[in-house]
Amino acid sequence: MSDKLKPCPFCGEDEALTMTNLGGKFHIECDTCEARGPREYSRKSARKAWNDGITRS
């Protein structure tokens, strides 16, 4: 699996994406529009969840 993240599905940003660890769970966050992927137990899972697609909630 590639470590490269897909652009934000909401604003298209592809540079300002941050991996965040909150309480032992990881998620990807767009620093431009503040979209967040789901919280996962590993960095690898967080990248996969982001790249597989997130939706507005």
MDTraj code that builds the backbone (N, CA, C; nanometers):
import mdtraj as md
import numpy as np

residues = "MET SER ASP LYS LEU LYS PRO CYS PRO PHE CYS GLY GLU ASP GLU ALA LEU THR MET THR ASN LEU GLY GLY LYS PHE HIS ILE GLU CYS ASP THR CYS GLU ALA ARG GLY PRO ARG GLU TYR SER ARG LYS SER ALA ARG LYS ALA TRP ASN ASP GLY ILE THR ARG SER".split()
xyz = np.array([
    [0.0850, -0.1169, 0.0000],
    [0.0000, 0.0000, 0.0000],
    [0.0900, 0.1237, 0.0000],
    [0.0504, 0.2215, -0.0726],
    [0.1248, 0.3463, -0.0803],
    [0.0968, 0.4323, 0.0435],
    [0.2005, 0.5042, 0.0878],
    [0.1832, 0.5982, 0.1990],
    [0.1249, 0.7298, 0.1516],
    [0.1147, 0.7490, 0.0198],
    [0.0640, 0.8739, -0.0357],
    [-0.0860, 0.8833, -0.0120],
    [-0.1268, 0.9997, 0.0354],
    [-0.2692, 1.0234, 0.0613],
    [-0.3350, 1.0864, -0.0600],
    [-0.4587, 1.0469, -0.0845],
    [-0.5373, 1.1105, -0.1896],
    [-0.5762, 1.2503, -0.1432],
    [-0.6030, 1.3429, -0.2367],
    [-0.6472, 1.4775, -0.1986],
    [-0.7772, 1.4730, -0.1183],
    [-0.8011, 1.5786, -0.0442],
    [-0.9245, 1.5905, 0.0331],
    [-1.0435, 1.5831, -0.0625],
    [-1.1414, 1.4980, -0.0340],
    [-1.2570, 1.4854, -0.1238],
    [-1.3508, 1.6058, -0.1195],
    [-1.3323, 1.6956, -0.0239],
    [-1.4213, 1.8100, -0.0108],
    [-1.3642, 1.9376, -0.0698],
    [-1.2327, 1.9618, -0.0482],
    [-1.1750, 2.0871, -0.0981],
    [-1.0637, 2.0649, -0.2004],
    [-1.0191, 1.9402, -0.2176],
    [-0.9165, 1.9101, -0.3166],
    [-0.7732, 1.9305, -0.2687],
    [-0.7550, 1.9743, -0.1461],
    [-0.6209, 1.9966, -0.0907],
    [-0.5416, 1.8658, -0.0900],
    [-0.4160, 1.8748, -0.1323],
    [-0.3346, 1.7531, -0.1298],
    [-0.2029, 1.7711, -0.0557],
    [-0.1758, 1.8907, -0.0059],
    [-0.0516, 1.9171, 0.0671],
    [-0.0741, 1.9295, 0.2182],
    [-0.1828, 1.9895, 0.2602],
    [-0.2057, 2.0197, 0.4018],
    [-0.2911, 1.9125, 0.4683],
    [-0.2443, 1.7883, 0.4634],
    [-0.3130, 1.6773, 0.5280],
    [-0.2263, 1.6285, 0.6431],
    [-0.2865, 1.6100, 0.7602],
    [-0.2124, 1.5770, 0.8812],
    [-0.2639, 1.4484, 0.9434],
    [-0.1711, 1.3621, 0.9875],
    [-0.2069, 1.2439, 1.0652],
    [-0.2134, 1.2870, 1.2113],
    [-0.3259, 1.2609, 1.2780],
    [-0.3451, 1.3007, 1.4166],
    [-0.3699, 1.1779, 1.5023],
    [-0.3128, 1.1766, 1.6224],
    [-0.3318, 1.0687, 1.7185],
    [-0.4086, 1.1245, 1.8365],
    [-0.5293, 1.0754, 1.8557],
    [-0.6126, 1.1175, 1.9689],
    [-0.6458, 0.9960, 2.0539],
    [-0.5895, 0.9875, 2.1709],
    [-0.6212, 0.8774, 2.2618],
    [-0.5880, 0.7404, 2.2058],
    [-0.4819, 0.7299, 2.1277],
    [-0.4420, 0.6005, 2.0724],
    [-0.5097, 0.5640, 1.9417],
    [-0.5955, 0.6510, 1.8904],
    [-0.6578, 0.6291, 1.7599],
    [-0.6094, 0.7374, 1.6643],
    [-0.5901, 0.7007, 1.5390],
    [-0.5361, 0.7897, 1.4378],
    [-0.6427, 0.8285, 1.3362],
    [-0.6305, 0.9485, 1.2830],
    [-0.7147, 0.9889, 1.1705],
    [-0.6388, 1.0922, 1.0879],
    [-0.6800, 1.1065, 0.9615],
    [-0.6247, 1.2073, 0.8724],
    [-0.7166, 1.3279, 0.8783],
    [-0.6558, 1.4465, 0.8848],
    [-0.7338, 1.5698, 0.8876],
    [-0.6814, 1.6657, 0.7823],
    [-0.7734, 1.7305, 0.7118],
    [-0.7373, 1.8334, 0.6151],
    [-0.7243, 1.9651, 0.6901],
    [-0.6068, 2.0260, 0.6826],
    [-0.5827, 2.1518, 0.7530],
    [-0.6532, 2.2703, 0.6864],
    [-0.6988, 2.2528, 0.5625],
    [-0.7653, 2.3612, 0.4909],
    [-0.9134, 2.3694, 0.5261],
    [-0.9856, 2.2573, 0.5143],
    [-1.1313, 2.2614, 0.5382],
    [-1.1732, 2.1850, 0.6642],
    [-1.0758, 2.1255, 0.7349],
    [-1.0985, 2.0549, 0.8604],
    [-1.1781, 1.9251, 0.8464],
    [-1.1859, 1.8700, 0.7257],
    [-1.2481, 1.7380, 0.7084],
    [-1.1612, 1.6360, 0.7797],
    [-1.2241, 1.5325, 0.8369],
    [-1.1505, 1.4293, 0.9084],
    [-1.1961, 1.2914, 0.8640],
    [-1.0996, 1.2035, 0.8535],
    [-1.1313, 1.0634, 0.8266],
    [-1.1696, 0.9945, 0.9565],
    [-1.2151, 0.8711, 0.9477],
    [-1.2538, 0.7973, 1.0679],
    [-1.1329, 0.7655, 1.1558],
    [-1.1554, 0.7516, 1.2849],
    [-1.0492, 0.7141, 1.3782],
    [-1.0222, 0.5647, 1.3656],
    [-0.8946, 0.5323, 1.3559],
    [-0.8511, 0.3942, 1.3393],
    [-0.7414, 0.3632, 1.4403],
    [-0.7152, 0.2346, 1.4639],
    [-0.6157, 0.1936, 1.5627],
    [-0.4726, 0.1934, 1.5118],
    [-0.4519, 0.2165, 1.3829],
    [-0.3148, 0.2226, 1.3296],
    [-0.3056, 0.3315, 1.2231],
    [-0.1830, 0.3786, 1.2012],
    [-0.1600, 0.4785, 1.0956],
    [-0.1969, 0.4209, 0.9596],
    [-0.1608, 0.2960, 0.9378],
    [-0.1890, 0.2299, 0.8109],
    [-0.3402, 0.2255, 0.7849],
    [-0.4167, 0.1895, 0.8853],
    [-0.5632, 0.1837, 0.8708],
    [-0.6228, 0.3219, 0.8474],
    [-0.5665, 0.4235, 0.9130],
    [-0.6155, 0.5601, 0.8941],
    [-0.5900, 0.6073, 0.7511],
    [-0.4698, 0.5769, 0.6971],
    [-0.4404, 0.6127, 0.5572],
    [-0.5352, 0.5409, 0.4621],
    [-0.5581, 0.4110, 0.4873],
    [-0.6469, 0.3330, 0.4001],
    [-0.7889, 0.3895, 0.4041],
    [-0.8378, 0.4213, 0.5242],
    [-0.9737, 0.4753, 0.5385],
    [-0.9874, 0.6070, 0.4624],
    [-0.8858, 0.6939, 0.4712],
    [-0.8885, 0.8220, 0.3994],
    [-0.8890, 0.7972, 0.2492],
    [-0.7990, 0.7129, 0.2035],
    [-0.7849, 0.6885, 0.0599],
    [-0.9030, 0.6138, 0.0006],
    [-0.9725, 0.5327, 0.0830],
    [-1.0899, 0.4603, 0.0344],
    [-1.2111, 0.5502, 0.0225],
    [-1.2027, 0.6673, 0.0841],
    [-1.3105, 0.7652, 0.0701],
    [-1.3801, 0.7931, 0.2005],
    [-1.3958, 0.9210, 0.2295],
    [-1.4726, 0.9635, 0.3457],
    [-1.5943, 1.0392, 0.2962],
    [-1.6958, 1.0465, 0.3799],
    [-1.8175, 1.1171, 0.3427],
    [-1.8530, 1.2185, 0.4500],
    [-1.9312, 1.3149, 0.4150],
    [-1.9776, 1.4143, 0.5128],
    [-2.0730, 1.3465, 0.6103],
    [-2.0616, 1.3886, 0.7366],
    [-2.1546, 1.3326, 0.8351],
    [-2.2351, 1.4428, 0.9005],
])
top = md.Topology()
chain = top.add_chain()
for i, resn in enumerate(residues, 1):
    res = top.add_residue(resn, chain, resSeq=i)
    for name in ("N", "CA", "C"):
        top.add_atom(name, md.element.get_by_symbol(name[0]), res)
traj = md.Trajectory(xyz[None], top)
